[in-house]
Amino acid sequence: MDERSVSEVALIYVSVSTLRLPREAEEVDRIVDWSLGRNAELGVTGALIFTEKRFAQYLEGPAAGVDALMASIAGDPRHRALDVVFRRPIEERRFATWALAYAGPSTFVSGHVLTLAEAKGEAARLKHADRLTDVMQQFVQAQLAEQRRQRGG
């Protein structure tokens, strides 16, 4: 493991959304727009899922950058019941090319987020967090494939 990767961490959290939909639906776009710039500025990559009732986000990057983002999120009134499922050192990033991949509401993804949010016990929480991270990564790979297809490559 090189020196850079020792100082990098991954974190996944779930929170309850305080947004009143559909009236405040544009707030999600604001979160995504702001996050794209802020994540890039801090050298953080990851993925965000919004299920209309909950947020789930995977962040990875320099520990200081991830911690700064989490401090912002913890103080954001659009979130409540913020639950950090894990924060751990990583050797390599899973979303290295994405300042923020975003997935909106879907029944399939919502089920994964709810399962994680309701999981009891450390082992179950970690297992469901890893599954949700895999789903996020599959989503990103599908988006990349679609972009290549649209460009004719």
N, C-alpha and C positions, 0 to 999 in steps of 0.2 A: 504494500500500500504506500503510495507516495505521500509526501507531506501535505499537499493540497487536499487529498481525499480524507485525511484524518480529521481535518477541521470541518468537513461537510457533514450535514445531518439531514435526515428525512423526518417529517412529522406529518401525522394525519389527525385531523380533528373533525368532529361533527358538532353542529350547533342547531338550535331551534331558530327559525326565521321569525322575526317580528313584523315582517312586511304584510300589509293588508292588500291582498290581491283581489281583483285585478288592478285596483286603483294605484298601487305602488309598484307595478310590474317593471316600470322603467328603472327602478332602483337597482335591479340586477344588472342591467346594461351599464349603469354607472359604476357598479362594483367591478365589473369585468374591465371596462375602459381604464379606470384608475389603476387596477391591479397590473394590467399589462405594462404600463410605464414604471410603476413602483417596483415590481418584481425584477424587471430588467435592470433598473438602477441598482438594486441590491444584489444582483447576480443570482436570484432565486428563480427556479423553474417549478412547474407542477401542474396540477389539474384541479378544477373546481366543478362540483356538481350542485345544482339547486333543484330540489324536488317540490317546490312550492311550500313545503312545511319545514324543510331542513336544508342546511348547507353541509357539504362534506368537502374537505379540501386536503390534498396531498401537496406538501411543500418540500423542496429539497434545495440545498445550497449551503453557503457559508453559515455557520451557526449564528453569527451576529445578524445576518440578513434575515434568516428564518425567525429568530427571536424578535427582531424589530417588527416584522410583519404580524407576528402573533400578538405583540403588544397593541398594535393598531386594531386588530380584529377583536381583541378582548375589550377594547374601549368603544367599539362600534355598536350603536344602539340597534342596528338591524339584526344583531345576533343576541341570543340569550342561551343560557345553559351550555356554554362552551365546554366541550369535553375533549381534551387531548388524549387520543387513544395510545399513541406512541410518539416518542422522539428518540431517534437512535442514529449513531454514526453510520455513514454509508461509504462504500468504496467507489461506487459509480452511480450516476444519475439514471433514473428511468425516463425522465421527460426532458432530457438535455437540450432539445431544440425548441421547447415551448415555454415562453415566459408564463403563459397561462392557457392551458387547454380548458375549454368550458363546455359542459353538457347541461342542457336545460332539462325540464321535467320529462321523465319517461317512466312507465310502470316498472320496467325491468330494473332500471337503475334505482328507482325509489325503493324497491324491495331490498336491494343490497344495503342502502343507507339505513333503512329502518332496522334491518337485522343487526347491523353494527351498533346502532344507537341503543338497541335494547339488549345487546349481548351482556351476559353476566360472567364474571371471572376473567382473569387475565388471559388465559389460554384461548378462550372463546373470542374475546375481543381482538386479540392479535390475529387469530385465524380469519375472522371476518374483515379486519382491516386489510390484510394481505389480499383477500379475495376482491375487495372493493378496489384496491390499487391495481390489481390485474385487469379489472373491468375498465378502469380509467385508461390504462395503457392500451387496451384493445380499441377503445374509442379513438385515441390519438392515432393509432396505426390505421384505422379505417378512414379517418379524416385525411391523413397523408396519402393514402391510396386514392381517395376521391380527388384530391388536388392533382395528383399525377395524371389521373385519367382525364380530368378536365383540360390539362395542358397538352394532352395527346402523347404523354410519355409514359 
